[in-house]
Amino acid sequence: MNILLIGGGGREHAILRKLRENPTIEKIYALPGNGGFEEAECFPISAVDIPAQIAFAKEHAVDYVIVTPDDPLALGAVDAFEKEGFPCFGPNQAAARIEASKAFAKDLMKKYQIPTAAYEVFDDEEKAIAFVEEKGAPLVVKADGLALGKGVIIAFSEEEAKEAVHEMMSGHAFGKAGDRIIIEEYLEGPEVSILSFTDGETLIPMVSSMDHKRALDGDQGLNTGGMGTIAPNPYYTEAIAEESMKTIFLPTIRAMKEEGCPFKGCLYFSLMLTADGPKVIEYNSRFGDPETQVVLPLLESDLYTIMKATTDGTLKDTEVKFSDKAACCVVVASGGYPRSYPKGLPITMSEETKAHTYVAGAKKDENGQLLTSGGRVLGVTAVKDTLPEAVQEAYRLVEGVSFEGAFYRHDIGKRALEAEV
């Protein structure tokens, strides 16, 4: 059996490693993949070049396609592959709107009474500024479209909120993604990420996780795509899980079906555990990055079997089992990230660290030397019996990584460990 995986980051590397546990899979092709993907054959076809991907799939007799990044999902990659007869993991274009348009997602939650922050949508900058002046701070300003996980600004003053509105709308900081924006109330409480498998009818949550978005220790610095994760999230109790299933997860799946766009694939719920109960911060239409790097290592069932069940509509009859161990992923980034950073710097890793590392932003030169090519370069992941052990082991393994300007947060898991005390 031949698998085609669209994407080339740390999330895709984690998926690759888990797929490789299935002995019936012969070849895995990654488009474009990256220099650290030793479990797949990589070809330099862009994740958004859908016609070239389809031509490749035909040429290489691909049996199953997995589309994981948000951009190709929003562009209709799954629709295009299915039209050509290739079974796919991932939502079609209509369902992918749940991430591709924050306004669509917020309106969906409002219509179906799914708990979320109060909000307004704007496509006029002056009206948005007037709303900020009326409401005051703190506020959260979000670009409507896809912005690589960075189109969200938490403003603790009116000036910050106005600046965010200006940067997104007339400043085009996130391109067309900021032509329309959402301004919503600021929610407080622990955050939790829940990835889930769904076939449009059945939904099975994966183990909970906690992302660390800010670039620097103590949740300081700019928002990034994620500097590390832990799983499970100790704030996400059994009672909260039951409430989330009843008030958020199942209502969302039913709402999407009711709207004529049933969601198949991995639906990611970003939740805030407020004093009034869990509320949705946002949805993602795919596996999170770097949440996948701690969630999938804890999956004991076969990943391909589960993915195929979401495609075939047989998830209710499929085993999805997770270990009761804990995992911690520490992201090693390039100096300057999330702003400008150098590329092409040689990476060295001990063999032990390499075995526990997911490569996110790297390429190989003609001599086989691994070089940096992205802002988030590596995700060093440890799995242990307890969370304190997993955190300690991840930081021990990180010491085996070296490249010029490398940096990482030193407090991944700190807040979670405090909750466990």
C-alpha positions, 0 to 999 in steps of 0.5 A: 500500500502506498500513502501520500502525505501532504505537508512538511513540518514537525506535525507531518513527521510525527504522523509519518513515524506513527504510520510506519508502525503499520506493516502493510504500508510499503511506501510513504511519499511526502510532498514536499516533506523536509530534510529530516523525513527519513521515513518517507520519500520526499519530492519538492512539490508545494503543499498548495500545488494541488494539480501537481500533487494529483499528477504525482498520485496517479504516477505513483499509484497512491492508495490513500492521501493524507492532507494535513496543512490548513492551506491545501485543505482551505483550497479544496485539496480533499475535494480535488483528490476525491474527484479523481478517485483517491480516498482522503483523510481530511475535511473537504473545502466546505468543512475546512471553513471552520478554520479558514474563516473565523467569522464562519466558525463564530457564527456557527457557534452563535447559531447552535449555542456552542459556548464561546467568547462574545464577538463582533465581525468587521470589514470596516476599520473605522467601525472596528476602531469605534467598537474598541473605544466603546468596549475598552480593553482587554480584547482579542483581535483576530484575522478572519483568514489563515495566518500561520497561527499568528493572526491573533493579538491579545490587547491589554490596552485600547492602544494595543487593540487599535494598533492590532486593528490597523496592522491587520486591516490597512497594514495588511500584516497578514495579507488578505487574511486580515481584510475582515477581522473579529474582535472578541471578549478576553477569556481567562482560565487555563487553555487546553487543546483537544484533537479529535478523530471524526467521520462526520457522525462519530467523534472520538477525542484524543488525549488532551494537551497544552500548547505554549504559544509565546516565544519566551519563558514566562509566556513573554514575547511574541505569539508563535506557532507553538514553542512546546507542548505537554500531554495530558493536560492536568487542567482537563479533568474527567468532569470537564471532558464530559461537559465539553463532549456534551456542550461543544464537541458533539454539538459542533459535529451536528452543527456542521452536518446540519449546515450541509458540510459534515466534517471528516478528519481531525477536528481540533478544539482550542478551549479556555476553561473559564469560571463559566465552564469550557468555551471554544477559543477557535477550531482548527481543521487538522492536527495541531502543530506541535500538539501532534508531537505529544498526542500521537506518541501516546496513541496505541491503536493503528493510526492508518486504520483510524484515518481510513475509518474517518474516510469510510464512516466506520469510526464507531466500530474502530478502536482508538486507544491511548496510553496513560503515560505522559509526553513533553515536546520542546521546540528548538527554534532559530534565533529571531523567530517568529520575526526574521531569522537566518537559514542554512545553519548546520544542525548537529544532533546526538543519535539518542536525541535524533531518535526522539526528535521530529524535524520541522524546518530543515533541509539537507545539502548535497553532502547530506548535512542537515541545515535549518530552513525554518523558524521552528526547526526541531521538536524534541519529544519524550514519553515517560510514565509521569509528566514530571519525568517526561518534562525532565527527559525532554530537556535532557534530550534537548542538550543533544541539539546544536546549531548557531542561534538555537533557542528554546523555552525553559518552562514547557510544562511548568504550569501543568506541573503546578496544577498537578501539585 
